[in-house]
Amino acid sequence: MRVDQDLCTGDGLCVQYAPEVFEFDVDGLAYVKGDDGELLVAPGATVEIPAHLRLEVIDAAQECPGECIHIQRTHDGEPLSEEERAALR
């Protein structure tokens, strides 16, 4: 999963849904956090979604007004389809 900062509106829904995964940086845009809780500010930084937070992250991606949260399959990096997202619920 990654956040595309070029599309981020800074609305903050992701941080509200899953503060363990998303955080704002000083530029007002959302970024993902690494396993150690550190903000990953490199362009295209990806993280695996913790199993216990998958619903929150999926909800954040669906509600994001900038559509900047991209959830991908681990094995091939392809985006999850709507059917795959529904199956995770």
Biopython code that builds the backbone (N, CA, C, O; Angstrom):
import numpy as np
from Bio.PDB.StructureBuilder import StructureBuilder

atoms = [
    (1, "MET", "N", (0.849, -1.147, 0.000)),
    (1, "MET", "CA", (0.000, 0.000, 0.000)),
    (1, "MET", "C", (0.904, 1.220, 0.000)),
    (1, "MET", "O", (1.973, 1.236, 0.610)),
    (2, "ARG", "N", (0.438, 2.238, -0.704)),
    (2, "ARG", "CA", (1.213, 3.475, -0.767)),
    (2, "ARG", "C", (0.263, 4.661, -0.891)),
    (2, "ARG", "O", (-0.916, 4.504, -1.209)),
    (3, "VAL", "N", (0.796, 5.835, -0.634)),
    (3, "VAL", "CA", (0.064, 7.083, -0.817)),
    (3, "VAL", "C", (0.766, 7.877, -1.913)),
    (3, "VAL", "O", (1.983, 8.062, -1.879)),
    (4, "ASP", "N", (-0.009, 8.339, -2.877)),
    (4, "ASP", "CA", (0.518, 9.194, -3.940)),
    (4, "ASP", "C", (0.329, 10.643, -3.490)),
    (4, "ASP", "O", (-0.778, 11.176, -3.555)),
    (5, "GLN", "N", (1.399, 11.271, -3.038)),
    (5, "GLN", "CA", (1.300, 12.631, -2.515)),
    (5, "GLN", "C", (0.893, 13.640, -3.580)),
    (5, "GLN", "O", (0.368, 14.701, -3.241)),
    (6, "ASP", "N", (1.121, 13.343, -4.854)),
    (6, "ASP", "CA", (0.686, 14.254, -5.913)),
    (6, "ASP", "C", (-0.838, 14.349, -5.983)),
    (6, "ASP", "O", (-1.376, 15.343, -6.470)),
    (7, "LEU", "N", (-1.531, 13.319, -5.499)),
    (7, "LEU", "CA", (-2.998, 13.312, -5.507)),
    (7, "LEU", "C", (-3.600, 13.664, -4.150)),
    (7, "LEU", "O", (-4.800, 13.922, -4.054)),
    (8, "CYS", "N", (-2.784, 13.678, -3.108)),
    (8, "CYS", "CA", (-3.280, 13.897, -1.746)),
    (8, "CYS", "C", (-3.835, 15.313, -1.603)),
    (8, "CYS", "O", (-3.191, 16.288, -1.990)),
    (9, "THR", "N", (-5.043, 15.409, -1.041)),
    (9, "THR", "CA", (-5.680, 16.703, -0.808)),
    (9, "THR", "C", (-5.434, 17.219, 0.604)),
    (9, "THR", "O", (-5.790, 18.355, 0.919)),
    (10, "GLY", "N", (-4.829, 16.396, 1.457)),
    (10, "GLY", "CA", (-4.589, 16.800, 2.837)),
    (10, "GLY", "C", (-5.842, 16.823, 3.679)),
    (10, "GLY", "O", (-5.872, 17.460, 4.732)),
    (11, "ASP", "N", (-6.879, 16.138, 3.231)),
    (11, "ASP", "CA", (-8.166, 16.137, 3.920)),
    (11, "ASP", "C", (-8.102, 15.451, 5.286)),
    (11, "ASP", "O", (-8.801, 15.860, 6.214)),
    (12, "GLY", "N", (-7.286, 14.431, 5.416)),
    (12, "GLY", "CA", (-7.060, 13.810, 6.717)),
    (12, "GLY", "C", (-7.914, 12.617, 7.069)),
    (12, "GLY", "O", (-7.807, 12.095, 8.178)),
    (13, "LEU", "N", (-8.762, 12.167, 6.155)),
    (13, "LEU", "CA", (-9.594, 11.008, 6.477)),
    (13, "LEU", "C", (-8.753, 9.775, 6.769)),
    (13, "LEU", "O", (-9.095, 8.986, 7.650)),
    (14, "CYS", "N", (-7.663, 9.603, 6.041)),
    (14, "CYS", "CA", (-6.815, 8.428, 6.257)),
    (14, "CYS", "C", (-6.232, 8.431, 7.667)),
    (14, "CYS", "O", (-6.186, 7.392, 8.325)),
    (15, "VAL", "N", (-5.793, 9.589, 8.125)),
    (15, "VAL", "CA", (-5.217, 9.699, 9.462)),
    (15, "VAL", "C", (-6.284, 9.431, 10.515)),
    (15, "VAL", "O", (-5.988, 8.861, 11.565)),
    (16, "GLN", "N", (-7.522, 9.838, 10.245)),
    (16, "GLN", "CA", (-8.614, 9.559, 11.174)),
    (16, "GLN", "C", (-8.951, 8.072, 11.210)),
    (16, "GLN", "O", (-9.176, 7.509, 12.281)),
    (17, "TYR", "N", (-8.986, 7.439, 10.044)),
    (17, "TYR", "CA", (-9.326, 6.018, 9.966)),
    (17, "TYR", "C", (-8.226, 5.129, 10.538)),
    (17, "TYR", "O", (-8.521, 4.183, 11.268)),
    (18, "ALA", "N", (-6.981, 5.411, 10.227)),
    (18, "ALA", "CA", (-5.880, 4.517, 10.601)),
    (18, "ALA", "C", (-4.626, 5.316, 10.978)),
    (18, "ALA", "O", (-3.661, 5.346, 10.214)),
    (19, "PRO", "N", (-4.636, 5.961, 12.146)),
    (19, "PRO", "CA", (-3.472, 6.756, 12.544)),
    (19, "PRO", "C", (-2.209, 5.923, 12.763)),
    (19, "PRO", "O", (-1.105, 6.466, 12.777)),
    (20, "GLU", "N", (-2.362, 4.619, 12.934)),
    (20, "GLU", "CA", (-1.190, 3.750, 13.083)),
    (20, "GLU", "C", (-0.462, 3.566, 11.755)),
    (20, "GLU", "O", (0.703, 3.171, 11.731)),
    (21, "VAL", "N", (-1.155, 3.854, 10.645)),
    (21, "VAL", "CA", (-0.610, 3.613, 9.308)),
    (21, "VAL", "C", (-0.289, 4.915, 8.574)),
    (21, "VAL", "O", (0.693, 4.981, 7.835)),
    (22, "PHE", "N", (-1.103, 5.944, 8.772)),
    (22, "PHE", "CA", (-0.962, 7.209, 8.045)),
    (22, "PHE", "C", (-0.631, 8.348, 9.000)),
    (22, "PHE", "O", (-1.037, 8.348, 10.163)),
    (23, "GLU", "N", (0.115, 9.318, 8.482)),
    (23, "GLU", "CA", (0.421, 10.511, 9.264)),
    (23, "GLU", "C", (0.717, 11.659, 8.303)),
    (23, "GLU", "O", (1.207, 11.448, 7.194)),
    (24, "PHE", "N", (0.411, 12.878, 8.750)),
    (24, "PHE", "CA", (0.763, 14.062, 7.973)),
    (24, "PHE", "C", (2.213, 14.437, 8.225)),
    (24, "PHE", "O", (2.725, 14.272, 9.332)),
    (25, "ASP", "N", (2.866, 14.940, 7.195)),
    (25, "ASP", "CA", (4.199, 15.511, 7.353)),
    (25, "ASP", "C", (4.041, 17.030, 7.389)),
    (25, "ASP", "O", (2.924, 17.541, 7.306)),
    (26, "VAL", "N", (5.141, 17.741, 7.511)),
    (26, "VAL", "CA", (5.097, 19.201, 7.606)),
    (26, "VAL", "C", (4.526, 19.854, 6.357)),
    (26, "VAL", "O", (4.093, 21.005, 6.406)),
    (27, "ASP", "N", (4.518, 19.130, 5.228)),
    (27, "ASP", "CA", (3.956, 19.675, 3.991)),
    (27, "ASP", "C", (2.433, 19.568, 3.932)),
    (27, "ASP", "O", (1.818, 19.998, 2.956)),
    (28, "GLY", "N", (1.815, 18.987, 4.987)),
    (28, "GLY", "CA", (0.360, 18.874, 5.032)),
    (28, "GLY", "C", (-0.197, 17.709, 4.244)),
    (28, "GLY", "O", (-1.411, 17.602, 4.071)),
    (29, "LEU", "N", (0.675, 16.830, 3.761)),
    (29, "LEU", "CA", (0.246, 15.673, 2.979)),
    (29, "LEU", "C", (0.409, 14.399, 3.796)),
    (29, "LEU", "O", (1.227, 14.334, 4.715)),
    (30, "ALA", "N", (-0.378, 13.392, 3.449)),
    (30, "ALA", "CA", (-0.333, 12.118, 4.159)),
    (30, "ALA", "C", (0.777, 11.230, 3.617)),
    (30, "ALA", "O", (1.072, 11.217, 2.422)),
    (31, "TYR", "N", (1.380, 10.492, 4.535)),
    (31, "TYR", "CA", (2.419, 9.513, 4.215)),
    (31, "TYR", "C", (2.136, 8.250, 5.013)),
    (31, "TYR", "O", (1.384, 8.273, 5.987)),
    (32, "VAL", "N", (2.745, 7.149, 4.592)),
    (32, "VAL", "CA", (2.608, 5.901, 5.337)),
    (32, "VAL", "C", (3.725, 5.811, 6.367)),
    (32, "VAL", "O", (4.779, 6.432, 6.230)),
    (33, "LYS", "N", (3.460, 5.014, 7.407)),
    (33, "LYS", "CA", (4.454, 4.773, 8.448)),
    (33, "LYS", "C", (5.047, 3.383, 8.263)),
    (33, "LYS", "O", (4.356, 2.444, 7.868)),
    (34, "GLY", "N", (6.330, 3.270, 8.554)),
    (34, "GLY", "CA", (6.991, 1.976, 8.523)),
    (34, "GLY", "C", (6.652, 1.168, 9.763)),
    (34, "GLY", "O", (5.926, 1.636, 10.640)),
    (35, "ASP", "N", (7.176, -0.039, 9.830)),
    (35, "ASP", "CA", (6.929, -0.922, 10.972)),
    (35, "ASP", "C", (7.356, -0.301, 12.296)),
    (35, "ASP", "O", (6.781, -0.599, 13.343)),
    (36, "ASP", "N", (8.358, 0.557, 12.247)),
    (36, "ASP", "CA", (8.862, 1.189, 13.464)),
    (36, "ASP", "C", (8.115, 2.479, 13.810)),
    (36, "ASP", "O", (8.462, 3.157, 14.777)),
    (37, "GLY", "N", (7.086, 2.819, 13.017)),
    (37, "GLY", "CA", (6.303, 4.024, 13.264)),
    (37, "GLY", "C", (6.877, 5.274, 12.629)),
    (37, "GLY", "O", (6.284, 6.349, 12.727)),
    (38, "GLU", "N", (8.036, 5.146, 11.972)),
    (38, "GLU", "CA", (8.653, 6.292, 11.307)),
    (38, "GLU", "C", (7.939, 6.604, 9.999)),
    (38, "GLU", "O", (7.512, 5.703, 9.278)),
    (39, "LEU", "N", (7.818, 7.877, 9.712)),
    (39, "LEU", "CA", (7.193, 8.332, 8.477)),
    (39, "LEU", "C", (8.092, 8.010, 7.287)),
    (39, "LEU", "O", (9.286, 8.309, 7.308)),
    (40, "LEU", "N", (7.520, 7.402, 6.252)),
    (40, "LEU", "CA", (8.274, 7.069, 5.043)),
    (40, "LEU", "C", (7.977, 8.138, 3.997)),
    (40, "LEU", "O", (6.920, 8.119, 3.366)),
    (41, "VAL", "N", (8.899, 9.061, 3.817)),
    (41, "VAL", "CA", (8.655, 10.214, 2.953)),
    (41, "VAL", "C", (9.234, 10.060, 1.551)),
    (41, "VAL", "O", (9.067, 10.950, 0.717)),
    (42, "ALA", "N", (9.904, 8.960, 1.281)),
    (42, "ALA", "CA", (10.439, 8.738, -0.063)),
    (42, "ALA", "C", (9.284, 8.545, -1.041)),
    (42, "ALA", "O", (8.319, 7.854, -0.714)),
    (43, "PRO", "N", (9.357, 9.133, -2.223)),
    (43, "PRO", "CA", (8.287, 8.950, -3.210)),
    (43, "PRO", "C", (8.056, 7.469, -3.509)),
    (43, "PRO", "O", (9.000, 6.719, -3.755)),
    (44, "GLY", "N", (6.797, 7.065, -3.484)),
    (44, "GLY", "CA", (6.437, 5.688, -3.795)),
    (44, "GLY", "C", (6.671, 4.701, -2.675)),
    (44, "GLY", "O", (6.571, 3.494, -2.894)),
    (45, "ALA", "N", (6.982, 5.180, -1.470)),
    (45, "ALA", "CA", (7.224, 4.277, -0.345)),
    (45, "ALA", "C", (5.996, 3.402, -0.103)),
    (45, "ALA", "O", (4.866, 3.891, -0.075)),
    (46, "THR", "N", (6.233, 2.114, 0.069)),
    (46, "THR", "CA", (5.137, 1.173, 0.282)),
    (46, "THR", "C", (5.305, 0.458, 1.612)),
    (46, "THR", "O", (6.416, 0.294, 2.116)),
    (47, "VAL", "N", (4.174, 0.036, 2.169)),
    (47, "VAL", "CA", (4.159, -0.764, 3.396)),
    (47, "VAL", "C", (3.116, -1.856, 3.242)),
    (47, "VAL", "O", (2.171, -1.735, 2.464)),
    (48, "GLU", "N", (3.310, -2.923, 4.002)),
    (48, "GLU", "CA", (2.277, -3.942, 4.076)),
    (48, "GLU", "C", (1.249, -3.486, 5.096)),
    (48, "GLU", "O", (1.592, -2.881, 6.111)),
    (49, "ILE", "N", (-0.003, -3.778, 4.820)),
    (49, "ILE", "CA", (-1.076, -3.390, 5.728)),
    (49, "ILE", "C", (-1.125, -4.397, 6.867)),
    (49, "ILE", "O", (-1.260, -5.595, 6.620)),
    (50, "PRO", "N", (-1.018, -3.935, 8.115)),
    (50, "PRO", "CA", (-1.162, -4.869, 9.228)),
    (50, "PRO", "C", (-2.545, -5.521, 9.180)),
    (50, "PRO", "O", (-3.549, -4.846, 8.951)),
    (51, "ALA", "N", (-2.588, -6.820, 9.394)),
    (51, "ALA", "CA", (-3.842, -7.569, 9.266)),
    (51, "ALA", "C", (-4.952, -6.973, 10.122)),
    (51, "ALA", "O", (-6.102, -6.906, 9.690)),
    (52, "HIS", "N", (-4.615, -6.544, 11.326)),
    (52, "HIS", "CA", (-5.648, -6.024, 12.226)),
    (52, "HIS", "C", (-6.142, -4.627, 11.831)),
    (52, "HIS", "O", (-7.091, -4.118, 12.428)),
    (53, "LEU", "N", (-5.505, -4.003, 10.828)),
    (53, "LEU", "CA", (-5.916, -2.666, 10.379)),
    (53, "LEU", "C", (-6.415, -2.651, 8.940)),
    (53, "LEU", "O", (-6.665, -1.581, 8.386)),
    (54, "ARG", "N", (-6.561, -3.815, 8.333)),
    (54, "ARG", "CA", (-6.901, -3.843, 6.907)),
    (54, "ARG", "C", (-8.237, -3.176, 6.610)),
    (54, "ARG", "O", (-8.357, -2.482, 5.601)),
    (55, "LEU", "N", (-9.239, -3.364, 7.455)),
    (55, "LEU", "CA", (-10.543, -2.739, 7.189)),
    (55, "LEU", "C", (-10.451, -1.221, 7.264)),
    (55, "LEU", "O", (-11.048, -0.515, 6.451)),
    (56, "GLU", "N", (-9.703, -0.723, 8.243)),
    (56, "GLU", "CA", (-9.551, 0.723, 8.380)),
    (56, "GLU", "C", (-8.842, 1.318, 7.160)),
    (56, "GLU", "O", (-9.216, 2.385, 6.674)),
    (57, "VAL", "N", (-7.824, 0.622, 6.677)),
    (57, "VAL", "CA", (-7.074, 1.112, 5.517)),
    (57, "VAL", "C", (-7.936, 1.057, 4.258)),
    (57, "VAL", "O", (-7.909, 1.984, 3.448)),
    (58, "ILE", "N", (-8.694, -0.016, 4.089)),
    (58, "ILE", "CA", (-9.590, -0.121, 2.932)),
    (58, "ILE", "C", (-10.640, 0.982, 2.980)),
    (58, "ILE", "O", (-10.927, 1.610, 1.961)),
    (59, "ASP", "N", (-11.215, 1.223, 4.157)),
    (59, "ASP", "CA", (-12.194, 2.306, 4.295)),
    (59, "ASP", "C", (-11.557, 3.659, 3.980)),
    (59, "ASP", "O", (-12.165, 4.491, 3.306)),
    (60, "ALA", "N", (-10.340, 3.877, 4.464)),
    (60, "ALA", "CA", (-9.645, 5.137, 4.183)),
    (60, "ALA", "C", (-9.440, 5.316, 2.685)),
    (60, "ALA", "O", (-9.640, 6.408, 2.154)),
    (61, "ALA", "N", (-9.042, 4.246, 2.005)),
    (61, "ALA", "CA", (-8.821, 4.316, 0.555)),
    (61, "ALA", "C", (-10.117, 4.616, -0.181)),
    (61, "ALA", "O", (-10.126, 5.394, -1.135)),
    (62, "GLN", "N", (-11.206, 4.005, 0.254)),
    (62, "GLN", "CA", (-12.485, 4.219, -0.429)),
    (62, "GLN", "C", (-13.039, 5.615, -0.190)),
    (62, "GLN", "O", (-13.698, 6.175, -1.066)),
    (63, "GLU", "N", (-12.781, 6.182, 0.979)),
    (63, "GLU", "CA", (-13.324, 7.498, 1.320)),
    (63, "GLU", "C", (-12.408, 8.653, 0.922)),
    (63, "GLU", "O", (-12.830, 9.809, 0.954)),
    (64, "CYS", "N", (-11.189, 8.367, 0.557)),
    (64, "CYS", "CA", (-10.210, 9.410, 0.244)),
    (64, "CYS", "C", (-10.681, 10.269, -0.933)),
    (64, "CYS", "O", (-10.887, 9.748, -2.029)),
    (65, "PRO", "N", (-10.857, 11.593, -0.718)),
    (65, "PRO", "CA", (-11.327, 12.447, -1.814)),
    (65, "PRO", "C", (-10.303, 12.597, -2.937)),
    (65, "PRO", "O", (-10.676, 12.868, -4.079)),
    (66, "GLY", "N", (-9.025, 12.425, -2.630)),
    (66, "GLY", "CA", (-7.997, 12.538, -3.660)),
    (66, "GLY", "C", (-7.689, 11.229, -4.359)),
    (66, "GLY", "O", (-6.909, 11.190, -5.310)),
    (67, "GLU", "N", (-8.310, 10.147, -3.880)),
    (67, "GLU", "CA", (-8.062, 8.801, -4.423)),
    (67, "GLU", "C", (-6.564, 8.527, -4.519)),
    (67, "GLU", "O", (-6.077, 8.013, -5.526)),
    (68, "CYS", "N", (-5.843, 8.877, -3.455)),
    (68, "CYS", "CA", (-4.383, 8.764, -3.483)),
    (68, "CYS", "C", (-3.845, 7.540, -2.759)),
    (68, "CYS", "O", (-2.639, 7.295, -2.784)),
    (69, "ILE", "N", (-4.714, 6.766, -2.111)),
    (69, "ILE", "CA", (-4.269, 5.568, -1.399)),
    (69, "ILE", "C", (-4.408, 4.382, -2.335)),
    (69, "ILE", "O", (-5.505, 4.047, -2.784)),
    (70, "HIS", "N", (-3.286, 3.757, -2.617)),
    (70, "HIS", "CA", (-3.259, 2.641, -3.565)),
    (70, "HIS", "C", (-2.932, 1.354, -2.817)),
    (70, "HIS", "O", (-1.864, 1.220, -2.220)),
    (71, "ILE", "N", (-3.867, 0.415, -2.859)),
    (71, "ILE", "CA", (-3.675, -0.876, -2.204)),
    (71, "ILE", "C", (-3.362, -1.901, -3.280)),
    (71, "ILE", "O", (-4.117, -2.078, -4.236)),
    (72, "GLN", "N", (-2.237, -2.567, -3.102)),
    (72, "GLN", "CA", (-1.768, -3.517, -4.111)),
    (72, "GLN", "C", (-1.629, -4.909, -3.500)),
    (72, "GLN", "O", (-1.463, -5.066, -2.290)),
    (73, "ARG", "N", (-1.702, -5.906, -4.368)),
    (73, "ARG", "CA", (-1.455, -7.281, -3.935)),
    (73, "ARG", "C", (0.033, -7.428, -3.620)),
    (73, "ARG", "O", (0.884, -6.873, -4.314)),
    (74, "THR", "N", (0.325, -8.171, -2.579)),
    (74, "THR", "CA", (1.710, -8.355, -2.153)),
    (74, "THR", "C", (2.519, -9.150, -3.164)),
    (74, "THR", "O", (3.680, -8.829, -3.419)),
    (75, "HIS", "N", (1.921, -10.178, -3.740)),
    (75, "HIS", "CA", (2.692, -11.094, -4.583)),
    (75, "HIS", "C", (3.067, -10.534, -5.951)),
    (75, "HIS", "O", (4.065, -10.958, -6.535)),
    (76, "ASP", "N", (2.281, -9.582, -6.474)),
    (76, "ASP", "CA", (2.619, -9.073, -7.810)),
    (76, "ASP", "C", (2.547, -7.552, -7.943)),
    (76, "ASP", "O", (2.839, -7.017, -9.012)),
    (77, "GLY", "N", (2.165, -6.851, -6.882)),
    (77, "GLY", "CA", (2.128, -5.396, -6.916)),
    (77, "GLY", "C", (0.978, -4.785, -7.690)),
    (77, "GLY", "O", (0.900, -3.565, -7.829)),
    (78, "GLU", "N", (0.079, -5.627, -8.197)),
    (78, "GLU", "CA", (-1.075, -5.123, -8.945)),
    (78, "GLU", "C", (-2.125, -4.575, -7.974)),
    (78, "GLU", "O", (-2.248, -5.070, -6.854)),
    (79, "PRO", "N", (-2.882, -3.558, -8.395)),
    (79, "PRO", "CA", (-3.931, -3.007, -7.530)),
    (79, "PRO", "C", (-4.994, -4.054, -7.208)),
    (79, "PRO", "O", (-5.309, -4.916, -8.029)),
    (80, "LEU", "N", (-5.538, -3.959, -5.994)),
    (80, "LEU", "CA", (-6.652, -4.831, -5.622)),
    (80, "LEU", "C", (-7.895, -4.417, -6.391)),
    (80, "LEU", "O", (-8.173, -3.227, -6.543)),
    (81, "SER", "N", (-8.631, -5.388, -6.870)),
    (81, "SER", "CA", (-9.903, -5.108, -7.534)),
    (81, "SER", "C", (-10.962, -4.842, -6.467)),
    (81, "SER", "O", (-10.748, -5.126, -5.288)),
    (82, "GLU", "N", (-12.080, -4.309, -6.875)),
    (82, "GLU", "CA", (-13.190, -4.084, -5.940)),
    (82, "GLU", "C", (-13.631, -5.400, -5.305)),
    (82, "GLU", "O", (-13.970, -5.437, -4.122)),
    (83, "GLU", "N", (-13.629, -6.476, -6.084)),
    (83, "GLU", "CA", (-14.019, -7.784, -5.564)),
    (83, "GLU", "C", (-13.039, -8.255, -4.492)),
    (83, "GLU", "O", (-13.448, -8.803, -3.468)),
    (84, "GLU", "N", (-11.751, -8.041, -4.728)),
    (84, "GLU", "CA", (-10.744, -8.434, -3.741)),
    (84, "GLU", "C", (-10.872, -7.602, -2.467)),
    (84, "GLU", "O", (-10.719, -8.122, -1.362)),
    (85, "ARG", "N", (-11.150, -6.329, -2.624)),
    (85, "ARG", "CA", (-11.352, -5.483, -1.435)),
    (85, "ARG", "C", (-12.559, -5.949, -0.640)),
    (85, "ARG", "O", (-12.512, -6.017, 0.588)),
    (86, "ALA", "N", (-13.645, -6.271, -1.342)),
    (86, "ALA", "CA", (-14.860, -6.737, -0.666)),
    (86, "ALA", "C", (-14.604, -8.043, 0.075)),
    (86, "ALA", "O", (-15.142, -8.254, 1.162)),
    (87, "ALA", "N", (-13.789, -8.917, -0.504)),
    (87, "ALA", "CA", (-13.500, -10.206, 0.129)),
    (87, "ALA", "C", (-12.698, -10.040, 1.419)),
    (87, "ALA", "O", (-12.749, -10.909, 2.289)),
    (88, "LEU", "N", (-11.968, -8.951, 1.553)),
    (88, "LEU", "CA", (-11.182, -8.708, 2.760)),
    (88, "LEU", "C", (-12.027, -8.214, 3.922)),
    (88, "LEU", "O", (-11.575, -8.200, 5.067)),
    (89, "ARG", "N", (-13.225, -7.820, 3.632)),
    (89, "ARG", "CA", (-14.101, -7.281, 4.690)),
    (89, "ARG", "C", (-14.636, -8.357, 5.571)),
    (89, "ARG", "O", (-15.385, -8.075, 6.506)),
]
sb = StructureBuilder()
sb.init_structure("model")
sb.init_model(0)
sb.init_chain("A")
sb.init_seg("    ")
for serial, (resi, resn, name, xyz) in enumerate(atoms, 1):
    if name == "N":
        sb.init_residue(resn, " ", resi, " ")
    sb.init_atom(name, np.array(xyz, "f"), 0.0, 1.0, " ", f" {name:<3s}", serial, name[0])
structure = sb.get_structure()
